[in-house]
């Protein structure tokens, strides 16, 4: 697990994720032209009352699913 401190809506918080998930979030941030905090803030706004780390994992998996559908197998 890798713990990172991030700022969401001017509030500092810490999130622990496996390094592979942080890699995916890094890629999403580059693709969207946002900071990692910016991507996580988007995820936080969409979450359904679930744990933020869980929501990030689901978002990352959905990103990979969409990406796999775009590229030929």
Residue frames as qw, qx, qy, qz and C-alpha x, y, z in Angstrom:
[[0.000, 0.889, 0.458, 0.000, 0.00, 0.00, 0.00],
 [0.396, 0.167, 0.007, 0.903, 1.10, 3.50, -0.75],
 [0.134, -0.794, -0.502, 0.315, -0.30, 6.40, 1.26],
 [0.316, 0.309, 0.188, 0.877, -0.50, 9.85, -0.32],
 [0.022, -0.596, -0.431, 0.677, -1.67, 13.16, 1.07],
 [0.182, 0.402, 0.550, 0.709, -3.93, 15.06, -1.27],
 [0.127, 0.275, 0.300, -0.905, -6.06, 18.18, -1.14],
 [0.007, 0.473, 0.799, 0.371, -9.74, 17.94, -2.05],
 [0.167, -0.816, -0.370, -0.411, -11.73, 21.17, -2.04],
 [0.013, 0.736, -0.345, 0.582, -9.10, 22.86, 0.14],
 [0.765, -0.502, 0.294, -0.275, -9.12, 19.99, 2.67],
 [0.213, 0.523, -0.825, -0.002, -6.10, 17.75, 3.17],
 [0.910, -0.148, 0.227, -0.315, -6.71, 14.04, 3.41],
 [0.128, -0.476, 0.852, 0.175, -4.72, 10.84, 3.02],
 [0.895, 0.224, -0.037, -0.384, -5.55, 7.94, 0.75],
 [0.391, -0.417, 0.812, 0.121, -3.92, 4.50, 0.80],
 [0.847, 0.429, -0.015, -0.314, -3.94, 2.54, -2.46],
 [0.851, -0.054, 0.387, 0.351, -1.88, -0.15, -4.09],
 [0.225, -0.513, 0.369, 0.742, 0.89, 1.35, -6.29],
 [0.246, 0.235, 0.783, 0.521, -0.80, 0.00, -9.42],
 [0.048, 0.815, 0.578, -0.012, -3.89, 2.11, -8.74],
 [0.186, -0.801, 0.048, 0.568, -1.75, 5.21, -8.25],
 [0.310, -0.170, 0.638, 0.684, -0.15, 4.47, -11.64],
 [0.163, 0.559, 0.744, 0.328, -3.59, 4.38, -13.26],
 [0.096, -0.901, -0.336, 0.258, -4.61, 7.63, -11.55],
 [0.310, -0.557, 0.325, 0.698, -1.34, 9.19, -12.76],
 [0.254, 0.140, 0.732, 0.617, -2.22, 8.18, -16.34],
 [0.037, 0.764, 0.638, 0.087, -5.75, 9.55, -16.00],
 [0.206, -0.832, -0.113, 0.503, -4.39, 12.85, -14.70],
 [0.277, -0.315, 0.519, 0.745, -2.08, 13.17, -17.70],
 [0.168, 0.387, 0.789, 0.447, -4.88, 12.29, -20.12],
 [0.083, -0.836, -0.541, -0.022, -7.28, 14.80, -18.54],
 [0.310, 0.557, -0.089, 0.765, -4.65, 17.50, -17.99],
 [0.539, -0.754, -0.044, -0.373, -5.39, 17.58, -14.27],
 [0.038, -0.535, 0.748, -0.390, -3.36, 17.11, -11.14],
 [0.348, -0.113, -0.926, 0.091, -3.81, 13.88, -9.21],
 [0.066, 0.293, 0.601, -0.741, -5.75, 15.89, -6.62],
 [0.409, 0.248, -0.177, -0.860, -7.93, 17.21, -9.44],
 [0.502, 0.015, -0.791, -0.349, -8.78, 13.71, -10.63],
 [0.268, -0.220, -0.863, 0.368, -9.52, 12.54, -7.10],
 [0.201, 0.251, 0.311, -0.895, -11.68, 15.60, -6.51],
 [0.524, 0.111, -0.464, -0.706, -13.76, 14.60, -9.57],
 [0.479, -0.095, -0.872, -0.014, -14.10, 11.08, -8.18],
 [0.100, -0.195, -0.682, 0.698, -15.02, 12.45, -4.75],
 [0.362, 0.168, 0.027, -0.916, -17.82, 14.58, -6.23],
 [0.629, 0.075, -0.557, -0.537, -19.31, 11.52, -7.96],
 [0.207, 0.080, -0.942, 0.252, -19.03, 9.07, -5.07],
 [0.582, -0.418, -0.470, -0.515, -22.13, 7.51, -3.61],
 [0.618, -0.654, 0.204, -0.386, -21.25, 7.73, 0.06],
 [0.972, -0.022, -0.145, 0.182, -18.70, 4.95, -0.27],
 [0.640, -0.577, 0.199, 0.467, -15.14, 4.95, 1.01],
 [0.273, 0.865, -0.251, -0.338, -12.97, 7.25, -1.14],
 [0.202, -0.474, 0.818, 0.256, -10.25, 4.63, -1.67],
 [0.512, 0.266, 0.817, -0.005, -12.88, 2.17, -2.89],
 [0.452, 0.814, 0.245, -0.271, -14.36, 4.77, -5.24],
 [0.069, 0.773, -0.519, -0.358, -10.90, 5.49, -6.66],
 [0.358, -0.182, 0.898, 0.179, -10.34, 1.78, -7.32],
 [0.518, 0.536, 0.658, -0.102, -13.71, 1.45, -9.09],
 [0.308, 0.886, -0.050, -0.343, -13.02, 4.59, -11.15],
 [0.100, -0.618, 0.709, 0.325, -9.60, 3.23, -12.15],
 [0.441, 0.077, 0.889, 0.100, -11.05, -0.14, -13.14],
 [0.483, 0.726, 0.445, -0.205, -13.80, 1.53, -15.19],
 [0.144, 0.841, -0.346, -0.389, -11.12, 3.62, -16.91],
 [0.228, -0.364, 0.861, 0.273, -9.20, 0.46, -17.85],
 [0.502, 0.386, 0.772, -0.059, -12.38, -1.22, -19.12],
 [0.405, 0.853, 0.150, -0.293, -13.17, 1.77, -21.35],
 [0.005, -0.740, 0.574, 0.349, -9.57, 1.87, -22.55],
 [0.393, -0.124, 0.895, 0.173, -9.60, -1.83, -23.43],
 [0.528, 0.592, 0.593, -0.137, -12.77, -1.37, -25.50],
 [0.269, 0.886, -0.131, -0.355, -11.06, 1.36, -27.55],
 [0.005, 0.624, -0.731, -0.276, -8.03, -0.70, -28.52],
 [0.846, 0.207, -0.371, -0.323, -8.20, -3.73, -30.82],
 [0.757, -0.440, 0.474, -0.100, -7.36, -7.06, -29.21]]
